[in-house]
């Protein structure tokens, strides 16, 4: 296994940031690590990179214990934190040479050039980092995380704050990198996870609540969704009061997405509701749950 986590726990004072989580990640996989703010994602990543110690449990990166072989783990791991701390007064090439020095990389000039080519920094390489757009700063962050050729790449919110064009570019870059490395990716953008990740691990309040492929999670989670359009406006409160309904969302005008438990026949409920309210159902379609809907259901549970 590329990454193995067993009963990992981290306690700050009286609060458990993560609570006995366990998972394995095979070599070469791209895995999404998801959860609400404060769920424990960043804490897990920091432990895996040797940035902070765990309170109990164990974690290994390519067979090396993060608590015992911390230096070796750091050599094997590349880390792009959410804040992406960069020296903004340094030039791009200067900064990458600086980072390469920490790892005592041979043929530094060639390696820096390779990273600039891989991350598409060529036209910006002679600029100061502070002059770069958010998208190019993220590319610099990826370049520094990969410059020592790590086997595992850990990315915390790598697409945060990017515009749609930058999102597409960074997504392509991460997908290409993932052909050669194990990647753990944390993000709140579910479409990015669906596009890039083979598997999803979801943490809620420090506990792991899911560990499976997106397709399997969509099948396993209880909620089913129906898209319905009525002939006239409807109060959202009336739909929410229907038995077995867990979520109602308006999609504009008289179109709604209604989600219910697995045992709920949403279509019959909506038809009966329409008859009672003297409405016509203009359209009714069963929908496959999106990852976002799966995420909301799993993290809504106490």
ZALOKOL-528747 format. One record per residue (C-alpha): residue in three letters; x, y, z. Coordinates in Angstrom, 3 decimals, m for minus. Example, Ala and Ser with C-alpha at 12.3 -4.5 7.8 and 13.67 -1.06 7.14 Angstrom:
REM residues 2
{r = ala	c1 = 12.300	c2 = m4.500	c3 = 7.800}
{r = ser	c1 = 13.670	c2 = m1.060	c3 = 7.140}
***
This chain:
REM residues 302
{r = unk	c1 = 0.000	c2 = 0.000	c3 = 0.000}
{r = unk	c1 = 1.121	c2 = 3.533	c3 = m0.744}
{r = unk	c1 = m0.637	c2 = 4.987	c3 = 2.316}
{r = unk	c1 = m2.026	c2 = 3.098	c3 = 5.301}
{r = unk	c1 = m3.847	c2 = 4.665	c3 = 8.248}
{r = unk	c1 = m4.908	c2 = 2.619	c3 = 11.287}
{r = unk	c1 = m6.983	c2 = 3.912	c3 = 14.221}
{r = unk	c1 = m5.523	c2 = 7.385	c3 = 13.766}
{r = unk	c1 = m6.577	c2 = 9.868	c3 = 16.449}
{r = unk	c1 = m5.620	c2 = 13.457	c3 = 17.146}
{r = unk	c1 = m6.765	c2 = 15.272	c3 = 20.291}
{r = unk	c1 = m6.469	c2 = 19.002	c3 = 20.935}
{r = unk	c1 = m7.238	c2 = 19.576	c3 = 24.606}
{r = unk	c1 = m10.610	c2 = 17.875	c3 = 25.089}
{r = unk	c1 = m11.560	c2 = 17.919	c3 = 21.398}
{r = unk	c1 = m10.931	c2 = 14.987	c3 = 19.050}
{r = unk	c1 = m9.997	c2 = 16.426	c3 = 15.669}
{r = unk	c1 = m9.926	c2 = 12.909	c3 = 14.220}
{r = unk	c1 = m11.310	c2 = 9.860	c3 = 15.969}
{r = unk	c1 = m9.918	c2 = 6.382	c3 = 15.180}
{r = unk	c1 = m9.981	c2 = 6.617	c3 = 11.391}
{r = unk	c1 = m8.548	c2 = 3.828	c3 = 9.203}
{r = unk	c1 = m8.048	c2 = 3.497	c3 = 5.450}
{r = unk	c1 = m5.637	c2 = 2.217	c3 = 2.799}
{r = unk	c1 = m4.684	c2 = 3.844	c3 = m0.494}
{r = unk	c1 = m3.092	c2 = 1.832	c3 = m3.283}
{r = unk	c1 = m0.138	c2 = 3.127	c3 = m5.256}
{r = unk	c1 = m1.108	c2 = 5.344	c3 = m8.187}
{r = unk	c1 = m4.640	c2 = 6.135	c3 = m6.959}
{r = unk	c1 = m6.252	c2 = 9.580	c3 = m6.827}
{r = unk	c1 = m8.417	c2 = 9.735	c3 = m3.711}
{r = unk	c1 = m10.667	c2 = 12.574	c3 = m2.558}
{r = unk	c1 = m10.571	c2 = 13.372	c3 = 1.166}
{r = unk	c1 = m13.802	c2 = 15.242	c3 = 1.904}
{r = unk	c1 = m15.630	c2 = 16.678	c3 = 4.885}
{r = unk	c1 = m17.214	c2 = 19.867	c3 = 6.227}
{r = unk	c1 = m15.013	c2 = 22.617	c3 = 7.637}
{r = unk	c1 = m13.446	c2 = 21.397	c3 = 10.870}
{r = unk	c1 = m14.111	c2 = 17.727	c3 = 10.083}
{r = unk	c1 = m10.440	c2 = 16.713	c3 = 10.420}
{r = unk	c1 = m9.237	c2 = 16.634	c3 = 6.795}
{r = unk	c1 = m6.318	c2 = 19.030	c3 = 7.178}
{r = unk	c1 = m5.322	c2 = 17.403	c3 = 10.472}
{r = unk	c1 = m5.145	c2 = 14.015	c3 = 8.741}
{r = unk	c1 = m3.042	c2 = 15.463	c3 = 5.945}
{r = unk	c1 = m0.669	c2 = 17.182	c3 = 8.345}
{r = unk	c1 = m0.103	c2 = 13.919	c3 = 10.218}
{r = unk	c1 = 0.577	c2 = 12.040	c3 = 6.972}
{r = unk	c1 = 3.182	c2 = 14.621	c3 = 5.971}
{r = unk	c1 = 4.888	c2 = 14.583	c3 = 9.378}
{r = unk	c1 = 3.886	c2 = 18.181	c3 = 10.038}
{r = unk	c1 = 2.174	c2 = 17.300	c3 = 13.345}
{r = unk	c1 = 2.188	c2 = 14.087	c3 = 15.434}
{r = unk	c1 = m0.867	c2 = 11.955	c3 = 16.059}
{r = unk	c1 = m2.197	c2 = 11.360	c3 = 19.583}
{r = unk	c1 = m2.642	c2 = 7.636	c3 = 18.949}
{r = unk	c1 = m2.900	c2 = 5.143	c3 = 16.124}
{r = unk	c1 = m0.481	c2 = 4.685	c3 = 13.243}
{r = unk	c1 = 0.101	c2 = 5.861	c3 = 9.698}
{r = unk	c1 = 2.554	c2 = 4.644	c3 = 7.074}
{r = unk	c1 = 3.709	c2 = 6.083	c3 = 3.751}
{r = unk	c1 = 5.242	c2 = 3.412	c3 = 1.523}
{r = unk	c1 = 5.883	c2 = 1.288	c3 = 4.592}
{r = unk	c1 = 7.526	c2 = 4.038	c3 = 6.642}
{r = unk	c1 = 5.925	c2 = 4.963	c3 = 9.961}
{r = unk	c1 = 5.185	c2 = 8.707	c3 = 10.012}
{r = unk	c1 = 6.060	c2 = 8.899	c3 = 13.697}
{r = unk	c1 = 9.278	c2 = 6.883	c3 = 13.516}
{r = unk	c1 = 10.668	c2 = 7.631	c3 = 10.036}
{r = unk	c1 = 9.516	c2 = 11.235	c3 = 9.756}
{r = unk	c1 = 12.385	c2 = 12.412	c3 = 7.550}
{r = unk	c1 = 11.946	c2 = 9.534	c3 = 5.117}
{r = unk	c1 = 8.183	c2 = 10.157	c3 = 4.986}
{r = unk	c1 = 8.824	c2 = 13.803	c3 = 4.125}
{r = unk	c1 = 11.179	c2 = 12.724	c3 = 1.365}
{r = unk	c1 = 8.475	c2 = 10.479	c3 = m0.066}
{r = unk	c1 = 5.679	c2 = 13.047	c3 = 0.281}
{r = unk	c1 = 4.874	c2 = 16.287	c3 = m1.507}
{r = unk	c1 = 2.490	c2 = 18.672	c3 = 0.252}
{r = unk	c1 = 0.517	c2 = 21.654	c3 = m1.004}
{r = unk	c1 = m1.243	c2 = 23.182	c3 = 2.043}
{r = unk	c1 = m4.455	c2 = 25.161	c3 = 1.687}
{r = unk	c1 = m2.713	c2 = 28.465	c3 = 2.434}
{r = unk	c1 = 0.001	c2 = 27.758	c3 = m0.186}
{r = unk	c1 = 2.680	c2 = 29.798	c3 = 1.646}
{r = unk	c1 = 5.095	c2 = 31.213	c3 = m0.916}
{r = unk	c1 = 7.880	c2 = 33.777	c3 = m0.770}
{r = unk	c1 = 6.225	c2 = 36.465	c3 = m2.876}
{r = unk	c1 = 9.380	c2 = 38.570	c3 = m3.233}
{r = unk	c1 = 11.258	c2 = 35.708	c3 = m4.878}
{r = unk	c1 = 11.238	c2 = 34.980	c3 = m8.590}
{r = unk	c1 = 9.633	c2 = 31.706	c3 = m9.705}
{r = unk	c1 = 12.894	c2 = 30.054	c3 = m10.782}
{r = unk	c1 = 14.724	c2 = 31.433	c3 = m7.751}
{r = unk	c1 = 12.103	c2 = 29.988	c3 = m5.402}
{r = unk	c1 = 12.171	c2 = 26.538	c3 = m7.014}
{r = unk	c1 = 15.977	c2 = 26.483	c3 = m6.803}
{r = unk	c1 = 15.630	c2 = 27.448	c3 = m3.132}
{r = unk	c1 = 13.218	c2 = 24.573	c3 = m2.417}
{r = unk	c1 = 15.372	c2 = 22.126	c3 = m4.373}
{r = unk	c1 = 18.260	c2 = 23.007	c3 = m2.084}
{r = unk	c1 = 16.407	c2 = 21.648	c3 = 0.923}
{r = unk	c1 = 16.185	c2 = 18.240	c3 = m0.729}
{r = unk	c1 = 19.800	c2 = 18.318	c3 = m1.988}
{r = unk	c1 = 18.579	c2 = 17.556	c3 = m5.495}
{r = unk	c1 = 21.268	c2 = 16.694	c3 = m8.034}
{r = unk	c1 = 21.146	c2 = 18.512	c3 = m11.385}
{r = unk	c1 = 19.022	c2 = 21.256	c3 = m9.840}
{r = unk	c1 = 18.828	c2 = 23.395	c3 = m12.992}
{r = unk	c1 = 17.466	c2 = 20.508	c3 = m15.045}
{r = unk	c1 = 14.941	c2 = 19.569	c3 = m12.370}
{r = unk	c1 = 13.683	c2 = 23.148	c3 = m11.987}
{r = unk	c1 = 13.273	c2 = 23.387	c3 = m15.771}
{r = unk	c1 = 11.368	c2 = 20.096	c3 = m15.774}
{r = unk	c1 = 8.982	c2 = 21.329	c3 = m13.069}
{r = unk	c1 = 8.419	c2 = 24.600	c3 = m14.933}
{r = unk	c1 = 7.558	c2 = 22.643	c3 = m18.076}
{r = unk	c1 = 5.266	c2 = 20.176	c3 = m16.289}
{r = unk	c1 = 3.309	c2 = 22.879	c3 = m14.465}
{r = unk	c1 = 3.121	c2 = 25.285	c3 = m17.398}
{r = unk	c1 = 5.084	c2 = 28.069	c3 = m15.711}
{r = unk	c1 = 7.302	c2 = 28.816	c3 = m18.684}
{r = unk	c1 = 5.894	c2 = 32.221	c3 = m19.574}
{r = unk	c1 = 5.875	c2 = 33.293	c3 = m15.911}
{r = unk	c1 = 9.203	c2 = 31.871	c3 = m14.727}
{r = unk	c1 = 11.019	c2 = 35.209	c3 = m14.715}
{r = unk	c1 = 8.367	c2 = 37.013	c3 = m12.685}
{r = unk	c1 = 8.239	c2 = 37.510	c3 = m8.936}
{r = unk	c1 = 5.698	c2 = 35.190	c3 = m7.288}
{r = unk	c1 = 3.842	c2 = 38.220	c3 = m5.910}
{r = unk	c1 = 3.119	c2 = 39.326	c3 = m9.484}
{r = unk	c1 = 1.410	c2 = 36.049	c3 = m10.427}
{r = unk	c1 = m2.311	c2 = 35.326	c3 = m10.616}
{r = unk	c1 = m3.872	c2 = 32.905	c3 = m8.129}
{r = unk	c1 = m3.841	c2 = 30.159	c3 = m10.762}
{r = unk	c1 = m0.128	c2 = 30.510	c3 = m11.452}
{r = unk	c1 = 0.646	c2 = 30.690	c3 = m7.737}
{r = unk	c1 = m1.097	c2 = 27.329	c3 = m7.392}
{r = unk	c1 = 1.130	c2 = 26.017	c3 = m10.167}
{r = unk	c1 = 4.195	c2 = 27.225	c3 = m8.256}
{r = unk	c1 = 2.844	c2 = 25.449	c3 = m5.170}
{r = unk	c1 = 2.445	c2 = 22.226	c3 = m7.161}
{r = unk	c1 = 5.943	c2 = 22.602	c3 = m8.603}
{r = unk	c1 = 7.524	c2 = 22.959	c3 = m5.147}
{r = unk	c1 = 5.495	c2 = 20.001	c3 = m3.855}
{r = unk	c1 = 6.783	c2 = 17.785	c3 = m6.682}
{r = unk	c1 = 10.309	c2 = 19.034	c3 = m7.154}
{r = unk	c1 = 11.862	c2 = 16.194	c3 = m5.133}
{r = unk	c1 = 9.844	c2 = 13.605	c3 = m7.124}
{r = unk	c1 = 7.729	c2 = 12.305	c3 = m4.201}
{r = unk	c1 = 5.745	c2 = 9.091	c3 = m4.469}
{r = unk	c1 = 2.730	c2 = 10.593	c3 = m2.653}
{r = unk	c1 = 1.263	c2 = 14.027	c3 = m3.332}
{r = unk	c1 = m1.094	c2 = 15.583	c3 = m0.760}
{r = unk	c1 = m3.109	c2 = 18.566	c3 = m1.984}
{r = unk	c1 = m5.263	c2 = 20.608	c3 = 0.393}
{r = unk	c1 = m7.811	c2 = 22.749	c3 = m1.527}
{r = unk	c1 = m5.591	c2 = 23.104	c3 = m4.625}
{r = unk	c1 = m8.390	c2 = 24.738	c3 = m6.683}
{r = unk	c1 = m9.659	c2 = 27.164	c3 = m4.033}
{r = unk	c1 = m10.309	c2 = 30.642	c3 = m5.392}
{r = unk	c1 = m9.590	c2 = 29.819	c3 = m9.026}
{r = unk	c1 = m11.729	c2 = 31.017	c3 = m11.917}
{r = unk	c1 = m13.386	c2 = 28.435	c3 = m14.260}
{r = unk	c1 = m10.540	c2 = 28.496	c3 = m16.786}
{r = unk	c1 = m7.919	c2 = 28.083	c3 = m14.066}
{r = unk	c1 = m9.972	c2 = 25.226	c3 = m12.576}
{r = unk	c1 = m9.872	c2 = 23.331	c3 = m15.862}
{r = unk	c1 = m6.107	c2 = 23.870	c3 = m16.208}
{r = unk	c1 = m5.290	c2 = 22.727	c3 = m12.663}
{r = unk	c1 = m7.658	c2 = 19.749	c3 = m12.976}
{r = unk	c1 = m5.876	c2 = 18.599	c3 = m16.145}
{r = unk	c1 = m2.522	c2 = 19.069	c3 = m14.459}
{r = unk	c1 = m3.470	c2 = 17.052	c3 = m11.367}
{r = unk	c1 = m4.994	c2 = 14.272	c3 = m13.498}
{r = unk	c1 = m1.806	c2 = 14.045	c3 = m15.556}
{r = unk	c1 = 0.365	c2 = 13.969	c3 = m12.420}
{r = unk	c1 = m1.895	c2 = 11.250	c3 = m10.995}
{r = unk	c1 = m0.792	c2 = 8.848	c3 = m13.725}
{r = unk	c1 = 2.543	c2 = 8.535	c3 = m11.962}
{r = unk	c1 = 1.875	c2 = 9.340	c3 = m8.294}
{r = unk	c1 = m0.529	c2 = 8.592	c3 = m5.469}
{r = unk	c1 = m2.616	c2 = 11.703	c3 = m4.827}
{r = unk	c1 = m4.756	c2 = 12.607	c3 = m1.815}
{r = unk	c1 = m6.928	c2 = 15.571	c3 = m2.736}
{r = unk	c1 = m9.059	c2 = 17.670	c3 = m0.407}
{r = unk	c1 = m11.583	c2 = 20.100	c3 = m1.875}
{r = unk	c1 = m15.090	c2 = 21.475	c3 = m1.378}
{r = unk	c1 = m15.748	c2 = 21.453	c3 = m5.125}
{r = unk	c1 = m17.561	c2 = 18.151	c3 = m5.641}
{r = unk	c1 = m17.443	c2 = 18.374	c3 = m9.437}
{r = unk	c1 = m13.650	c2 = 18.336	c3 = m9.225}
{r = unk	c1 = m13.741	c2 = 15.173	c3 = m7.120}
{r = unk	c1 = m16.122	c2 = 13.468	c3 = m9.551}
{r = unk	c1 = m13.859	c2 = 14.441	c3 = m12.456}
{r = unk	c1 = m10.541	c2 = 13.401	c3 = m10.920}
{r = unk	c1 = m10.923	c2 = 10.907	c3 = m8.068}
{r = unk	c1 = m11.263	c2 = 7.143	c3 = m8.236}
{r = unk	c1 = m12.342	c2 = 6.881	c3 = m4.617}
{r = unk	c1 = m13.728	c2 = 9.135	c3 = m1.907}
{r = unk	c1 = m13.102	c2 = 9.185	c3 = 1.840}
{r = unk	c1 = m15.540	c2 = 11.357	c3 = 3.788}
{r = unk	c1 = m14.834	c2 = 12.512	c3 = 7.347}
{r = unk	c1 = m17.484	c2 = 14.127	c3 = 9.540}
{r = unk	c1 = m16.763	c2 = 15.449	c3 = 13.040}
{r = unk	c1 = m13.512	c2 = 13.507	c3 = 13.134}
{r = unk	c1 = m15.047	c2 = 10.160	c3 = 12.180}
{r = unk	c1 = m14.854	c2 = 8.435	c3 = 8.822}
{r = unk	c1 = m18.378	c2 = 8.041	c3 = 7.419}
{r = unk	c1 = m17.580	c2 = 6.794	c3 = 3.907}
{r = unk	c1 = m14.766	c2 = 5.121	c3 = 1.976}
{r = unk	c1 = m15.778	c2 = 3.985	c3 = m1.517}
{r = unk	c1 = m16.022	c2 = 4.926	c3 = m5.184}
{r = unk	c1 = m18.417	c2 = 7.722	c3 = m6.135}
{r = unk	c1 = m20.645	c2 = 5.249	c3 = m7.989}
{r = unk	c1 = m20.885	c2 = 2.911	c3 = m5.001}
{r = unk	c1 = m21.609	c2 = 5.775	c3 = m2.622}
{r = unk	c1 = m24.446	c2 = 6.900	c3 = m4.867}
{r = unk	c1 = m25.929	c2 = 3.401	c3 = m4.640}
{r = unk	c1 = m25.354	c2 = 2.880	c3 = m0.927}
{r = unk	c1 = m26.684	c2 = 6.162	c3 = 0.430}
{r = unk	c1 = m30.350	c2 = 6.128	c3 = 1.237}
{r = unk	c1 = m31.542	c2 = 9.297	c3 = m0.424}
{r = unk	c1 = m33.129	c2 = 9.157	c3 = m3.868}
{r = unk	c1 = m33.916	c2 = 12.279	c3 = m5.896}
{r = unk	c1 = m36.656	c2 = 13.270	c3 = m8.326}
{r = unk	c1 = m36.805	c2 = 16.354	c3 = m10.518}
{r = unk	c1 = m40.365	c2 = 17.626	c3 = m10.849}
{r = unk	c1 = m42.023	c2 = 20.589	c3 = m12.560}
{r = unk	c1 = m45.507	c2 = 21.729	c3 = m11.523}
{r = unk	c1 = m47.955	c2 = 23.853	c3 = m13.497}
{r = unk	c1 = m47.983	c2 = 26.561	c3 = m10.807}
{r = unk	c1 = m45.863	c2 = 27.841	c3 = m7.928}
{r = unk	c1 = m45.579	c2 = 25.798	c3 = m4.728}
{r = unk	c1 = m44.453	c2 = 26.776	c3 = m1.243}
{r = unk	c1 = m41.239	c2 = 24.998	c3 = m0.336}
{r = unk	c1 = m42.524	c2 = 24.379	c3 = 3.197}
{r = unk	c1 = m45.380	c2 = 22.234	c3 = 1.867}
{r = unk	c1 = m42.965	c2 = 19.971	c3 = m0.018}
{r = unk	c1 = m40.669	c2 = 19.668	c3 = 2.989}
{r = unk	c1 = m43.588	c2 = 18.466	c3 = 5.127}
{r = unk	c1 = m44.212	c2 = 15.429	c3 = 2.911}
{r = unk	c1 = m43.369	c2 = 12.168	c3 = 4.771}
{r = unk	c1 = m39.902	c2 = 10.750	c3 = 4.068}
{r = unk	c1 = m38.606	c2 = 13.862	c3 = 2.316}
{r = unk	c1 = m35.127	c2 = 14.882	c3 = 3.459}
{r = unk	c1 = m34.299	c2 = 17.779	c3 = 1.130}
{r = unk	c1 = m36.060	c2 = 20.116	c3 = m1.304}
{r = unk	c1 = m34.275	c2 = 22.466	c3 = m3.706}
{r = unk	c1 = m35.736	c2 = 24.890	c3 = m6.230}
{r = unk	c1 = m34.112	c2 = 24.904	c3 = m9.674}
{r = unk	c1 = m35.891	c2 = 27.967	c3 = m10.961}
{r = unk	c1 = m39.541	c2 = 28.731	c3 = m11.606}
{r = unk	c1 = m41.754	c2 = 25.763	c3 = m10.741}
{r = unk	c1 = m38.988	c2 = 23.156	c3 = m11.065}
{r = unk	c1 = m37.851	c2 = 21.325	c3 = m7.939}
{r = unk	c1 = m35.421	c2 = 18.598	c3 = m6.924}
{r = unk	c1 = m36.910	c2 = 16.535	c3 = m4.109}
{r = unk	c1 = m34.835	c2 = 13.976	c3 = m2.183}
{r = unk	c1 = m36.161	c2 = 11.305	c3 = 0.159}
{r = unk	c1 = m35.116	c2 = 8.176	c3 = 2.011}
{r = unk	c1 = m34.635	c2 = 4.898	c3 = 0.152}
{r = unk	c1 = m38.012	c2 = 3.618	c3 = 1.401}
{r = unk	c1 = m39.882	c2 = 6.689	c3 = 0.175}
{r = unk	c1 = m41.776	c2 = 6.511	c3 = m3.137}
{r = unk	c1 = m41.191	c2 = 10.144	c3 = m4.022}
{r = unk	c1 = m43.013	c2 = 9.956	c3 = m7.347}
{r = unk	c1 = m46.278	c2 = 8.755	c3 = m5.760}
{r = unk	c1 = m45.945	c2 = 11.395	c3 = m3.044}
{r = unk	c1 = m45.557	c2 = 14.157	c3 = m5.621}
{r = unk	c1 = m48.425	c2 = 12.941	c3 = m7.784}
{r = unk	c1 = m50.719	c2 = 12.723	c3 = m4.742}
{r = unk	c1 = m49.551	c2 = 16.178	c3 = m3.653}
{r = unk	c1 = m50.322	c2 = 17.591	c3 = m7.110}
{r = unk	c1 = m53.820	c2 = 16.114	c3 = m7.098}
{r = unk	c1 = m54.482	c2 = 17.486	c3 = m3.609}
{r = unk	c1 = m53.320	c2 = 20.973	c3 = m4.604}
{r = unk	c1 = m55.017	c2 = 20.824	c3 = m8.028}
{r = unk	c1 = m51.712	c2 = 21.082	c3 = m9.871}
{r = unk	c1 = m50.518	c2 = 19.426	c3 = m13.055}
{r = unk	c1 = m47.193	c2 = 17.588	c3 = m13.079}
{r = unk	c1 = m45.518	c2 = 18.826	c3 = m16.261}
{r = unk	c1 = m42.434	c2 = 16.605	c3 = m15.909}
{r = unk	c1 = m41.074	c2 = 14.031	c3 = m13.459}
{r = unk	c1 = m37.627	c2 = 12.451	c3 = m13.745}
{r = unk	c1 = m35.690	c2 = 10.124	c3 = m11.454}
{r = unk	c1 = m32.223	c2 = 11.557	c3 = m10.815}
{r = unk	c1 = m28.969	c2 = 9.834	c3 = m9.883}
{r = unk	c1 = m27.617	c2 = 11.390	c3 = m6.728}
{r = unk	c1 = m24.710	c2 = 13.743	c3 = m7.291}
{r = unk	c1 = m21.672	c2 = 13.485	c3 = m5.040}
{r = unk	c1 = m22.780	c2 = 16.770	c3 = m3.483}
{r = unk	c1 = m26.114	c2 = 15.221	c3 = m2.466}
{r = unk	c1 = m24.359	c2 = 12.125	c3 = m1.110}
{r = unk	c1 = m21.971	c2 = 14.360	c3 = 0.822}
{r = unk	c1 = m24.811	c2 = 16.381	c3 = 2.348}
{r = unk	c1 = m26.664	c2 = 13.263	c3 = 3.432}
{r = unk	c1 = m23.637	c2 = 11.627	c3 = 5.053}
{r = unk	c1 = m22.465	c2 = 14.746	c3 = 6.850}
{r = unk	c1 = m25.975	c2 = 15.635	c3 = 8.001}
{r = unk	c1 = m26.132	c2 = 12.474	c3 = 10.110}
{r = unk	c1 = m25.344	c2 = 12.896	c3 = 13.798}
***
